[in-house]
């Protein structure tokens, strides 16, 4: 849910921010939101919801076959570089 936040900022900074946002095809609000999100995420170590990890999370599964993840990765690497004896 989006809410309004009133800020008191120097007029020169506002002008620069509006020009910066215009050149990037976005809004000052979006820039401020992204920056505050980035800074607070660093403090609370929260993953970004738009990160590649978040987007791909749960998109694939590994069948176990009694092998460790390291074994599965090594096996895949060996196949990719032509070292597989199968």
N, C-alpha and C positions, 0 to 999 in steps of 0.2 A: 504494500500500500504506500503510495506517495503522499507526502505531507509538505506543507510550506514551511520554510525556514527563512527568517529575516536576518540578514547580515549587514553590518556597517563596515563598508570598505571604502578606501580612498578613491575619489572620482577618477584619478589617472589610472589606477589599477583596473577599475571597472571598464574604462575605455579600451585598455590593452586586452583585457579578458574577452570582451565582446568581439574585437577584431580577431583575436586568436581563435575563438570558437567559430566565427564566420568562415575563416579560411579553412577550417577543418570540417565544415559542414555539420556542426553540432551546436549545442547550447552551452552557455556558461553554467547552467544548473547541472548539466550532464558532466561537465569537466570537474566541477566541485564534488559531485557525488562520487565519481570514479576515484578522485584523489583521496577523499575521506575514507572510502571503502578500502583503498590500497593501504593507507596508513593504519587504519584500525585492524585490518586483517593481519598485518605484521605483528601487532601487539597481541592479538588473540589467536594467531596461527590458524585462521580459518581458511580452508581452500576456496578459491574463487569458483562461483557457480558456473562461470563461462570458461573455465580452464579446460584444457584438453583432457586432463585426468577425470574431471567431473563429467565431461560429455561422454567419455568412453567407458566410464565405470559401469560394469555389469553388461557391457555389450558383447562379451564373448566369454566362453567357459572353457576350461581345460578338463579333459577327462583324465582321471587320476592314473589308472593302470598300475598303481603301486609305485610310480616313479615320482621323484622329487621334482620341484620346479626347475632346479638346476639341471637335473638329468634331461628333462623335456627341452630346456633351452639349448643344452649342449647338443642334443640329438638334432634339433632343428638347424642349428648352426652347421653341424657336420654335413647335413643334407644340402644346405645352401652353398657350401663351398666345395661340394663334390667329394667329401670324404666318407660318405655313407657306404657301407659294404653290402647293403640290402639289394 
